[in-house]
Amino acid sequence: MVTIWHNPKCSKSREALKLLEEKNSALAVFKYLDTPPSRGEIEELLQKLGISARELMRTKEDLYKELGLAKVDDESALIDALAAHPKLIERPILIEGNRAVIGRPVEKVIAFLG
């Protein structure tokens, strides 16, 4: 089963969801803005992605700048920021078992489903 961390307002996220539906994959949709992930869920996701918290962040969001996160070097503090402000989480994210991918560009979604 593939889980997508989905934001319905995001065109890239909608595009990834459409691809998943077309592949008739067993699918779970996690609307992470409606039900924010816990700190533990974010840590688990980072492990599956093999990236740092900053790499999961939408660094061009105004909120990122408002919170002064560019100056924060502490990984734990960045994870806390992601948990407190899920709007900062890059999207869409696809998860299957122990692997995950940020679905930008859409070619990454296609390769993941491959």
N, CA, C and O atoms as a printed pandas DataFrame, in Angstrom:
     atom_number atom_name residue_name chain_id  residue_number  x_coord  y_coord  z_coord
0              1         N          MET        A               1    0.838   -1.179    0.000
1              2        CA          MET        A               1    0.000    0.000    0.000
2              3         C          MET        A               1    0.886    1.247    0.000
3              4         O          MET        A               1    1.882    1.315    0.720
4              5         N          VAL        A               2    0.513    2.211   -0.804
5              6        CA          VAL        A               2    1.212    3.489   -0.873
6              7         C          VAL        A               2    0.404    4.510   -0.085
7              8         O          VAL        A               2   -0.812    4.615   -0.245
8              9         N          THR        A               3    1.092    5.260    0.764
9             10        CA          THR        A               3    0.482    6.371    1.485
10            11         C          THR        A               3    1.009    7.658    0.877
11            12         O          THR        A               3    2.210    7.797    0.645
12            13         N          ILE        A               4    0.117    8.592    0.620
13            14        CA          ILE        A               4    0.530    9.901    0.119
14            15         C          ILE        A               4    0.211   10.942    1.183
15            16         O          ILE        A               4   -0.917   11.034    1.666
16            17         N          TRP        A               5    1.229   11.726    1.541
17            18        CA          TRP        A               5    1.006   12.899    2.391
18            19         C          TRP        A               5    0.563   13.977    1.422
19            20         O          TRP        A               5    1.347   14.458    0.603
20            21         N          HIS        A               6   -0.693   14.345    1.524
21            22        CA          HIS        A               6   -1.374   15.113    0.484
22            23         C          HIS        A               6   -1.894   16.448    0.993
23            24         O          HIS        A               6   -2.431   16.553    2.096
24            25         N          ASN        A               7   -1.719   17.463    0.156
25            26        CA          ASN        A               7   -2.325   18.774    0.373
26            27         C          ASN        A               7   -3.191   19.047   -0.854
27            28         O          ASN        A               7   -2.663   19.328   -1.930
28            29         N          PRO        A               8   -4.522   18.968   -0.705
29            30        CA          PRO        A               8   -5.416   19.139   -1.855
30            31         C          PRO        A               8   -5.281   20.483   -2.569
31            32         O          PRO        A               8   -5.682   20.608   -3.726
32            33         N          LYS        A               9   -4.722   21.490   -1.894
33            34        CA          LYS        A               9   -4.566   22.811   -2.519
34            35         C          LYS        A               9   -3.328   22.895   -3.400
35            36         O          LYS        A               9   -3.146   23.872   -4.127
36            37         N          CYS        A              10   -2.474   21.873   -3.339
37            38        CA          CYS        A              10   -1.210   21.879   -4.086
38            39         C          CYS        A              10   -1.371   21.137   -5.407
39            40         O          CYS        A              10   -1.788   19.979   -5.420
40            41         N          SER        A              11   -1.048   21.786   -6.505
41            42        CA          SER        A              11   -1.211   21.163   -7.823
42            43         C          SER        A              11   -0.310   19.937   -7.977
43            44         O          SER        A              11   -0.728   18.943   -8.570
44            45         N          LYS        A              12    0.900   19.989   -7.463
45            46        CA          LYS        A              12    1.819   18.837   -7.565
46            47         C          LYS        A              12    1.281   17.654   -6.762
47            48         O          LYS        A              12    1.408   16.502   -7.176
48            49         N          SER        A              13    0.690   17.947   -5.631
49            50        CA          SER        A              13    0.116   16.897   -4.797
50            51         C          SER        A              13   -1.105   16.272   -5.481
51            52         O          SER        A              13   -1.273   15.053   -5.462
52            53         N          ARG        A              14   -1.940   17.096   -6.075
53            54        CA          ARG        A              14   -3.107   16.584   -6.811
54            55         C          ARG        A              14   -2.665   15.733   -7.995
55            56         O          ARG        A              14   -3.274   14.705   -8.292
56            57         N          GLU        A              15   -1.605   16.163   -8.666
57            58        CA          GLU        A              15   -1.082   15.423   -9.818
58            59         C          GLU        A              15   -0.555   14.053   -9.375
59            60         O          GLU        A              15   -0.794   13.046  -10.043
60            61         N          ALA        A              16    0.152   14.020   -8.264
61            62        CA          ALA        A              16    0.676   12.751   -7.751
62            63         C          ALA        A              16   -0.467   11.817   -7.352
63            64         O          ALA        A              16   -0.410   10.617   -7.621
64            65         N          LEU        A              17   -1.494   12.357   -6.718
65            66        CA          LEU        A              17   -2.641   11.547   -6.308
66            67         C          LEU        A              17   -3.339   10.960   -7.527
67            68         O          LEU        A              17   -3.754    9.801   -7.518
68            69         N          LYS        A              18   -3.465   11.762   -8.568
69            70        CA          LYS        A              18   -4.109   11.287   -9.802
70            71         C          LYS        A              18   -3.314   10.122  -10.399
71            72         O          LYS        A              18   -3.895    9.129  -10.836
72            73         N          LEU        A              19   -1.989   10.246  -10.415
73            74        CA          LEU        A              19   -1.143    9.160  -10.926
74            75         C          LEU        A              19   -1.328    7.891  -10.099
75            76         O          LEU        A              19   -1.423    6.792  -10.646
76            77         N          LEU        A              20   -1.378    8.051   -8.794
77            78        CA          LEU        A              20   -1.575    6.889   -7.919
78            79         C          LEU        A              20   -2.915    6.218   -8.210
79            80         O          LEU        A              20   -2.999    4.993   -8.290
80            81         N          GLU        A              21   -3.945    7.017   -8.364
81            82        CA          GLU        A              21   -5.275    6.472   -8.641
82            83         C          GLU        A              21   -5.308    5.763   -9.993
83            84         O          GLU        A              21   -5.958    4.727  -10.130
84            85         N          GLU        A              22   -4.616    6.311  -10.989
85            86        CA          GLU        A              22   -4.575    5.693  -12.314
86            87         C          GLU        A              22   -3.850    4.353  -12.292
87            88         O          GLU        A              22   -4.172    3.454  -13.068
88            89         N          LYS        A              23   -2.876    4.223  -11.407
89            90        CA          LYS        A              23   -2.121    2.970  -11.294
90            91         C          LYS        A              23   -2.909    1.921  -10.516
91            92         O          LYS        A              23   -2.457    0.786  -10.364
92            93         N          ASN        A              24   -4.085    2.301  -10.026
93            94        CA          ASN        A              24   -4.918    1.405   -9.221
94            95         C          ASN        A              24   -4.153    0.829   -8.038
95            96         O          ASN        A              24   -4.362   -0.318   -7.646
96            97         N          SER        A              25   -3.276    1.631   -7.484
97            98        CA          SER        A              25   -2.508    1.196   -6.329
98            99         C          SER        A              25   -3.404    1.146   -5.098
99           100         O          SER        A              25   -4.358    1.915   -4.979
100          101         N          ALA        A              26   -3.086    0.235   -4.188
101          102        CA          ALA        A              26   -3.709    0.292   -2.865
102          103         C          ALA        A              26   -3.201    1.601   -2.268
103          104         O          ALA        A              26   -1.993    1.831   -2.210
104          105         N          LEU        A              27   -4.101    2.440   -1.833
105          106        CA          LEU        A              27   -3.759    3.830   -1.560
106          107         C          LEU        A              27   -4.372    4.315   -0.257
107          108         O          LEU        A              27   -5.532    4.039    0.046
108          109         N          ALA        A              28   -3.562    5.047    0.512
109          110        CA          ALA        A              28   -4.050    5.745    1.701
110          111         C          ALA        A              28   -3.665    7.213    1.546
111          112         O          ALA        A              28   -2.521    7.535    1.224
112          113         N          VAL        A              29   -4.622    8.086    1.775
113          114        CA          VAL        A              29   -4.378    9.522    1.659
114          115         C          VAL        A              29   -4.308   10.110    3.061
115          116         O          VAL        A              29   -5.257   10.007    3.839
116          117         N          PHE        A              30   -3.167   10.731    3.376
117          118        CA          PHE        A              30   -2.956   11.371    4.671
118          119         C          PHE        A              30   -2.922   12.870    4.441
119          120         O          PHE        A              30   -1.940   13.401    3.921
120          121         N          LYS        A              31   -3.987   13.553    4.825
121          122        CA          LYS        A              31   -4.045   15.014    4.692
122          123         C          LYS        A              31   -3.358   15.611    5.917
123          124         O          LYS        A              31   -3.986   15.886    6.939
124          125         N          TYR        A              32   -2.054   15.799    5.778
125          126        CA          TYR        A              32   -1.207   16.165    6.909
126          127         C          TYR        A              32   -1.481   17.563    7.466
127          128         O          TYR        A              32   -1.070   17.866    8.586
128          129         N          LEU        A              33   -2.160   18.412    6.712
129          130        CA          LEU        A              33   -2.513   19.725    7.255
130          131         C          LEU        A              33   -3.745   19.621    8.161
131          132         O          LEU        A              33   -3.892   20.394    9.108
132          133         N          ASP        A              34   -4.622   18.664    7.864
133          134        CA          ASP        A              34   -5.815   18.451    8.686
134          135         C          ASP        A              34   -5.472   17.703    9.972
135          136         O          ASP        A              34   -6.020   17.990   11.036
136          137         N          THR        A              35   -4.569   16.753    9.859
137          138        CA          THR        A              35   -4.129   15.955   11.001
138          139         C          THR        A              35   -2.607   15.987   11.017
139          140         O          THR        A              35   -1.966   15.110   10.437
140          141         N          PRO        A              36   -2.024   16.979   11.669
141          142        CA          PRO        A              36   -0.569   17.120   11.623
142          143         C          PRO        A              36    0.161   15.886   12.150
143          144         O          PRO        A              36   -0.258   15.286   13.139
144          145         N          PRO        A              37    1.251   15.512   11.485
145          146        CA          PRO        A              37    2.030   14.363   11.941
146          147         C          PRO        A              37    2.735   14.681   13.254
147          148         O          PRO        A              37    3.068   15.832   13.536
148          149         N          SER        A              38    2.952   13.644   14.046
149          150        CA          SER        A              38    3.686   13.808   15.304
150          151         C          SER        A              38    5.169   13.952   15.008
151          152         O          SER        A              38    5.631   13.708   13.893
152          153         N          ARG        A              39    5.890   14.350   16.021
153          154        CA          ARG        A              39    7.337   14.455   15.900
154          155         C          ARG        A              39    7.917   13.087   15.510
155          156         O          ARG        A              39    8.808   13.000   14.665
156          157         N          GLY        A              40    7.401   12.029   16.133
157          158        CA          GLY        A              40    7.873   10.675   15.834
158          159         C          GLY        A              40    7.607   10.277   14.398
159          160         O          GLY        A              40    8.449    9.645   13.759
160          161         N          GLU        A              41    6.445   10.641   13.885
161          162        CA          GLU        A              41    6.117   10.329   12.486
162          163         C          GLU        A              41    7.044   11.076   11.537
163          164         O          GLU        A              41    7.441   10.536   10.505
164          165         N          ILE        A              42    7.388   12.301   11.875
165          166        CA          ILE        A              42    8.308   13.078   11.041
166          167         C          ILE        A              42    9.698   12.456   11.082
167          168         O          ILE        A              42   10.361   12.352   10.050
168          169         N          GLU        A              43   10.144   12.043   12.261
169          170        CA          GLU        A              43   11.459   11.404   12.373
170          171         C          GLU        A              43   11.504   10.106   11.553
171          172         O          GLU        A              43   12.492    9.825   10.875
172          173         N          GLU        A              44   10.434    9.331   11.624
173          174        CA          GLU        A              44   10.351    8.084   10.850
174          175         C          GLU        A              44   10.376    8.376    9.351
175          176         O          GLU        A              44   11.044    7.680    8.587
176          177         N          LEU        A              45    9.640    9.411    8.937
177          178        CA          LEU        A              45    9.621    9.802    7.531
178          179         C          LEU        A              45   11.009   10.230    7.061
179          180         O          LEU        A              45   11.450    9.831    5.984
180          181         N          LEU        A              46   11.693   11.034    7.860
181          182        CA          LEU        A              46   13.035   11.491    7.494
182          183         C          LEU        A              46   13.978   10.305    7.307
183          184         O          LEU        A              46   14.820   10.303    6.409
184          185         N          GLN        A              47   13.826    9.306    8.161
185          186        CA          GLN        A              47   14.659    8.112    8.045
186          187         C          GLN        A              47   14.382    7.385    6.733
187          188         O          GLN        A              47   15.309    6.955    6.047
188          189         N          LYS        A              48   13.103    7.249    6.387
189          190        CA          LYS        A              48   12.741    6.571    5.135
190          191         C          LYS        A              48   13.221    7.357    3.923
191          192         O          LYS        A              48   13.654    6.773    2.929
192          193         N          LEU        A              49   13.143    8.679    4.007
193          194        CA          LEU        A              49   13.580    9.529    2.896
194          195         C          LEU        A              49   15.106    9.603    2.817
195          196         O          LEU        A              49   15.666    9.820    1.742
196          197         N          GLY        A              50   15.773    9.422    3.952
197          198        CA          GLY        A              50   17.229    9.535    3.987
198          199         C          GLY        A              50   17.710   10.964    3.831
199          200         O          GLY        A              50   18.748   11.222    3.221
200          201         N          ILE        A              51   16.939   11.895    4.391
201          202        CA          ILE        A              51   17.286   13.318    4.272
202          203         C          ILE        A              51   17.222   13.992    5.646
203          204         O          ILE        A              51   16.760   13.404    6.624
204          205         N          SER        A              52   17.691   15.223    5.693
205          206        CA          SER        A              52   17.632   16.014    6.925
206          207         C          SER        A              52   16.289   16.742    6.999
207          208         O          SER        A              52   15.558   16.836    6.013
208          209         N          ALA        A              53   15.990   17.248    8.180
209          210        CA          ALA        A              53   14.748   18.000    8.373
210          211         C          ALA        A              53   14.696   19.215    7.441
211          212         O          ALA        A              53   13.639   19.529    6.894
212          213         N          ARG        A              54   15.812   19.888    7.260
213          214        CA          ARG        A              54   15.806   21.070    6.385
214          215         C          ARG        A              54   15.440   20.701    4.951
215          216         O          ARG        A              54   14.765   21.466    4.262
216          217         N          GLU        A              55   15.888   19.523    4.500
217          218        CA          GLU        A              55   15.581   19.090    3.137
218          219         C          GLU        A              55   14.098   18.769    2.961
219          220         O          GLU        A              55   13.598   18.728    1.836
220          221         N          LEU        A              56   13.398   18.543    4.071
221          222        CA          LEU        A              56   11.966   18.287    4.019
222          223         C          LEU        A              56   11.162   19.586    4.079
223          224         O          LEU        A              56    9.946   19.575    3.885
224          225         N          MET        A              57   11.836   20.697    4.345
225          226        CA          MET        A              57   11.155   21.979    4.540
226          227         C          MET        A              57   10.957   22.759    3.252
227          228         O          MET        A              57   11.781   22.746    2.338
228          229         N          ARG        A              58    9.831   23.431    3.232
229          230        CA          ARG        A              58    9.541   24.373    2.148
230          231         C          ARG        A              58   10.210   25.705    2.529
231          232         O          ARG        A              58    9.611   26.547    3.197
232          233         N          THR        A              59   11.430   25.868    2.099
233          234        CA          THR        A              59   12.236   27.013    2.528
234          235         C          THR        A              59   11.803   28.333    1.890
235          236         O          THR        A              59   12.265   29.399    2.299
236          237         N          LYS        A              60   10.926   28.270    0.901
237          238        CA          LYS        A              60   10.458   29.511    0.277
238          239         C          LYS        A              60    9.157   30.018    0.899
239          240         O          LYS        A              60    8.667   31.087    0.536
240          241         N          GLU        A              61    8.596   29.246    1.839
241          242        CA          GLU        A              61    7.383   29.674    2.537
242          243         C          GLU        A              61    7.690   30.905    3.388
243          244         O          GLU        A              61    8.755   30.993    3.999
244          245         N          ASP        A              62    6.760   31.847    3.426
245          246        CA          ASP        A              62    6.926   33.020    4.281
246          247         C          ASP        A              62    7.127   32.614    5.742
247          248         O          ASP        A              62    7.911   33.230    6.463
248          249         N          LEU        A              63    6.419   31.584    6.166
249          250        CA          LEU        A              63    6.517   31.116    7.547
250          251         C          LEU        A              63    7.939   30.679    7.899
251          252         O          LEU        A              63    8.403   30.906    9.016
252          253         N          TYR        A              64    8.618   30.062    6.957
253          254        CA          TYR        A              64   10.016   29.652    7.161
254          255         C          TYR        A              64   10.868   30.873    7.488
255          256         O          TYR        A              64   11.696   30.850    8.399
256          257         N          LYS        A              65   10.648   31.924    6.733
257          258        CA          LYS        A              65   11.404   33.168    6.951
258          259         C          LYS        A              65   10.992   33.838    8.256
259          260         O          LYS        A              65   11.839   34.308    9.016
260          261         N          GLU        A              66    9.679   33.878    8.514
261          262        CA          GLU        A              66    9.171   34.508    9.740
262          263         C          GLU        A              66    9.731   33.839   10.996
263          264         O          GLU        A              66   10.013   34.512   11.988
264          265         N          LEU        A              67    9.888   32.533   10.953
265          266        CA          LEU        A              67   10.395   31.791   12.111
266          267         C          LEU        A              67   11.918   31.824   12.220
267          268         O          LEU        A              67   12.483   31.336   13.198
268          269         N          GLY        A              68   12.579   32.398   11.218
269          270        CA          GLY        A              68   14.036   32.497   11.225
270          271         C          GLY        A              68   14.728   31.147   11.151
271          272         O          GLY        A              68   15.806   30.963   11.716
272          273         N          LEU        A              69   14.106   30.201   10.452
273          274        CA          LEU        A              69   14.635   28.836   10.423
274          275         C          LEU        A              69   15.924   28.693    9.621
275          276         O          LEU        A              69   16.656   27.720    9.797
276          277         N          ALA        A              70   16.206   29.644    8.748
277          278        CA          ALA        A              70   17.452   29.575    7.976
278          279         C          ALA        A              70   18.665   29.636    8.903
279          280         O          ALA        A              70   19.737   29.136    8.562
280          281         N          LYS        A              71   18.494   30.246   10.072
281          282        CA          LYS        A              71   19.604   30.402   11.020
282          283         C          LYS        A              71   19.690   29.260   12.026
283          284         O          LYS        A              71   20.613   29.218   12.840
284          285         N          VAL        A              72   18.739   28.339   11.977
285          286        CA          VAL        A              72   18.701   27.237   12.941
286          287         C          VAL        A              72   19.502   26.055   12.391
287          288         O          VAL        A              72   19.240   25.575   11.288
288          289         N          ASP        A              73   20.476   25.597   13.171
289          290        CA          ASP        A              73   21.302   24.469   12.743
290          291         C          ASP        A              73   20.975   23.180   13.497
291          292         O          ASP        A              73   21.473   22.111   13.145
292          293         N          ASP        A              74   20.153   23.276   14.515
293          294        CA          ASP        A              74   19.828   22.121   15.345
294          295         C          ASP        A              74   18.734   21.274   14.695
295          296         O          ASP        A              74   17.602   21.728   14.531
296          297         N          GLU        A              75   19.084   20.031   14.326
297          298        CA          GLU        A              75   18.149   19.133   13.647
298          299         C          GLU        A              75   16.877   18.926   14.475
299          300         O          GLU        A              75   15.771   18.919   13.936
300          301         N          SER        A              76   17.042   18.762   15.755
301          302        CA          SER        A              76   15.894   18.532   16.639
302          303         C          SER        A              76   14.942   19.730   16.621
303          304         O          SER        A              76   13.724   19.551   16.605
304          305         N          ALA        A              77   15.482   20.932   16.624
305          306        CA          ALA        A              77   14.656   22.141   16.580
306          307         C          ALA        A              77   13.915   22.248   15.242
307          308         O          ALA        A              77   12.778   22.715   15.190
308          309         N          LEU        A              78   14.567   21.813   14.172
309          310        CA          LEU        A              78   13.913   21.850   12.858
310          311         C          LEU        A              78   12.770   20.834   12.798
311          312         O          LEU        A              78   11.722   21.112   12.215
312          313         N          ILE        A              79   12.969   19.667   13.394
313          314        CA          ILE        A              79   11.901   18.668   13.447
314          315         C          ILE        A              79   10.735   19.204   14.272
315          316         O          ILE        A              79    9.574   19.025   13.903
316          317         N          ASP        A              80   11.044   19.853   15.377
317          318        CA          ASP        A              80    9.992   20.476   16.195
318          319         C          ASP        A              80    9.205   21.495   15.372
319          320         O          ASP        A              80    7.979   21.559   15.471
320          321         N          ALA        A              81    9.896   22.281   14.571
321          322        CA          ALA        A              81    9.236   23.287   13.733
322          323         C          ALA        A              81    8.316   22.622   12.712
323          324         O          ALA        A              81    7.216   23.114   12.461
324          325         N          LEU        A              82    8.751   21.515   12.124
325          326        CA          LEU        A              82    7.914   20.793   11.163
326          327         C          LEU        A              82    6.660   20.246   11.847
327          328         O          LEU        A              82    5.568   20.291   11.280
328          329         N          ALA        A              83    6.823   19.734   13.058
329          330        CA          ALA        A              83    5.679   19.186   13.795
330          331         C          ALA        A              83    4.701   20.296   14.194
331          332         O          ALA        A              83    3.486   20.106   14.157
332          333         N          ALA        A              84    5.236   21.434   14.568
333          334        CA          ALA        A              84    4.387   22.558   14.988
334          335         C          ALA        A              84    3.747   23.286   13.813
335          336         O          ALA        A              84    2.682   23.887   13.949
336          337         N          HIS        A              85    4.401   23.228   12.665
337          338        CA          HIS        A              85    3.948   23.976   11.487
338          339         C          HIS        A              85    3.978   23.067   10.254
339          340         O          HIS        A              85    4.875   23.204    9.422
340          341         N          PRO        A              86    3.021   22.145   10.119
341          342        CA          PRO        A              86    3.060   21.194    8.996
342          343         C          PRO        A              86    3.020   21.856    7.626
343          344         O          PRO        A              86    3.354   21.221    6.626
344          345         N          LYS        A              87    2.621   23.108    7.565
345          346        CA          LYS        A              87    2.638   23.834    6.291
346          347         C          LYS        A              87    4.053   23.878    5.703
347          348         O          LYS        A              87    4.230   24.051    4.497
348          349         N          LEU        A              88    5.042   23.721    6.560
349          350        CA          LEU        A              88    6.439   23.767    6.119
350          351         C          LEU        A              88    6.899   22.473    5.454
351          352         O          LEU        A              88    7.977   22.441    4.860
352          353         N          ILE        A              89    6.102   21.406    5.542
353          354        CA          ILE        A              89    6.502   20.114    4.990
354          355         C          ILE        A              89    6.343   20.111    3.468
355          356         O          ILE        A              89    5.286   20.442    2.931
356          357         N          GLU        A              90    7.419   19.730    2.800
357          358        CA          GLU        A              90    7.399   19.615    1.335
358          359         C          GLU        A              90    6.369   18.570    0.928
359          360         O          GLU        A              90    6.100   17.636    1.683
360          361         N          ARG        A              91    5.805   18.719   -0.233
361          362        CA          ARG        A              91    4.760   17.809   -0.696
362          363         C          ARG        A              91    4.828   17.625   -2.196
363          364         O          ARG        A              91    5.422   18.438   -2.904
364          365         N          PRO        A              92    4.230   16.576   -2.671
365          366        CA          PRO        A              92    3.651   15.434   -1.970
366          367         C          PRO        A              92    4.746   14.459   -1.551
367          368         O          PRO        A              92    5.854   14.481   -2.088
368          369         N          ILE        A              93    4.424   13.612   -0.594
369          370        CA          ILE        A              93    5.341   12.569   -0.154
370          371         C          ILE        A              93    4.640   11.231   -0.338
371          372         O          ILE        A              93    3.491   11.056    0.070
372          373         N          LEU        A              94    5.339   10.296   -0.952
373          374        CA          LEU        A              94    4.812    8.948   -1.117
374          375         C          LEU        A              94    5.620    8.007   -0.237
375          376         O          LEU        A              94    6.848    8.083   -0.180
376          377         N          ILE        A              95    4.911    7.121    0.447
377          378        CA          ILE        A              95    5.559    6.162    1.345
378          379         C          ILE        A              95    5.022    4.776    1.029
379          380         O          ILE        A              95    3.816    4.574    0.887
380          381         N          GLU        A              96    5.937    3.833    0.924
381          382        CA          GLU        A              96    5.556    2.432    0.759
382          383         C          GLU        A              96    6.573    1.604    1.531
383          384         O          GLU        A              96    7.752    1.569    1.179
384          385         N          GLY        A              97    6.115    0.947    2.572
385          386        CA          GLY        A              97    7.027    0.159    3.399
386          387         C          GLY        A              97    8.093    1.031    4.013
387          388         O          GLY        A              97    7.796    2.010    4.697
388          389         N          ASN        A              98    9.350    0.665    3.762
389          390        CA          ASN        A              98   10.476    1.408    4.326
390          391         C          ASN        A              98   11.078    2.412    3.362
391          392         O          ASN        A              98   12.170    2.929    3.596
392          393         N          ARG        A              99   10.364    2.688    2.273
393          394        CA          ARG        A              99   10.900    3.662    1.317
394          395         C          ARG        A              99    9.914    4.809    1.146
395          396         O          ARG        A              99    8.707    4.656    1.337
396          397         N          ALA        A             100   10.459    5.947    0.787
397          398        CA          ALA        A             100    9.637    7.136    0.596
398          399         C          ALA        A             100   10.327    8.057   -0.408
399          400         O          ALA        A             100   11.527    7.950   -0.661
400          401         N          VAL        A             101    9.529    8.961   -0.968
401          402        CA          VAL        A             101   10.068    9.936   -1.907
402          403         C          VAL        A             101    9.221   11.205   -1.847
403          404         O          VAL        A             101    8.005   11.157   -1.656
404          405         N          ILE        A             102    9.894   12.330   -2.015
405          406        CA          ILE        A             102    9.183   13.602   -2.208
406          407         C          ILE        A             102    8.875   13.655   -3.701
407          408         O          ILE        A             102    9.784   13.587   -4.529
408          409         N          GLY        A             103    7.603   13.776   -4.041
409          410        CA          GLY        A             103    7.160   13.666   -5.424
410          411         C          GLY        A             103    7.289   14.928   -6.249
411          412         O          GLY        A             103    6.344   15.321   -6.934
412          413         N          ARG        A             104    8.429   15.560   -6.194
413          414        CA          ARG        A             104    8.733   16.729   -7.014
414          415         C          ARG        A             104   10.075   16.510   -7.681
415          416         O          ARG        A             104   11.061   16.257   -6.989
416          417         N          PRO        A             105   10.147   16.595   -8.940
417          418        CA          PRO        A             105    9.079   16.744   -9.926
418          419         C          PRO        A             105    8.284   15.438  -10.051
419          420         O          PRO        A             105    8.631   14.427   -9.440
420          421         N          VAL        A             106    7.228   15.477  -10.842
421          422        CA          VAL        A             106    6.319   14.341  -10.981
422          423         C          VAL        A             106    7.044   13.081  -11.473
423          424         O          VAL        A             106    6.573   11.971  -11.230
424          425         N          GLU        A             107    8.157   13.235  -12.146
425          426        CA          GLU        A             107    8.927   12.093  -12.622
426          427         C          GLU        A             107    9.388   11.215  -11.449
427          428         O          GLU        A             107    9.554   10.005  -11.602
428          429         N          LYS        A             108    9.591   11.831  -10.284
429          430        CA          LYS        A             108    9.983   11.060   -9.098
430          431         C          LYS        A             108    8.831   10.146   -8.654
431          432         O          LYS        A             108    9.071    9.043   -8.163
432          433         N          VAL        A             109    7.594   10.600   -8.825
433          434        CA          VAL        A             109    6.422    9.780   -8.501
434          435         C          VAL        A             109    6.373    8.588   -9.462
435          436         O          VAL        A             109    6.163    7.448   -9.045
436          437         N          ILE        A             110    6.566    8.865  -10.731
437          438        CA          ILE        A             110    6.523    7.810  -11.751
438          439         C          ILE        A             110    7.603    6.764  -11.480
439          440         O          ILE        A             110    7.340    5.563  -11.548
440          441         N          ALA        A             111    8.807    7.218  -11.177
441          442        CA          ALA        A             111    9.914    6.286  -10.895
442          443         C          ALA        A             111    9.624    5.486   -9.623
443          444         O          ALA        A             111    9.916    4.291   -9.571
444          445         N          PHE        A             112    9.061    6.116   -8.614
445          446        CA          PHE        A             112    8.745    5.443   -7.345
446          447         C          PHE        A             112    7.726    4.334   -7.571
447          448         O          PHE        A             112    7.836    3.255   -6.988
448          449         N          LEU        A             113    6.740    4.600   -8.412
449          450        CA          LEU        A             113    5.695    3.624   -8.672
450          451         C          LEU        A             113    6.146    2.537   -9.629
451          452         O          LEU        A             113    5.590    1.438   -9.658
452          453         N          GLY        A             114    7.200    2.877  -10.438
453          454        CA          GLY        A             114    7.755    2.044  -11.474
454          455         C          GLY        A             114    7.563    0.611  -11.296
455          456         O          GLY        A             114    8.003   -0.179  -12.131
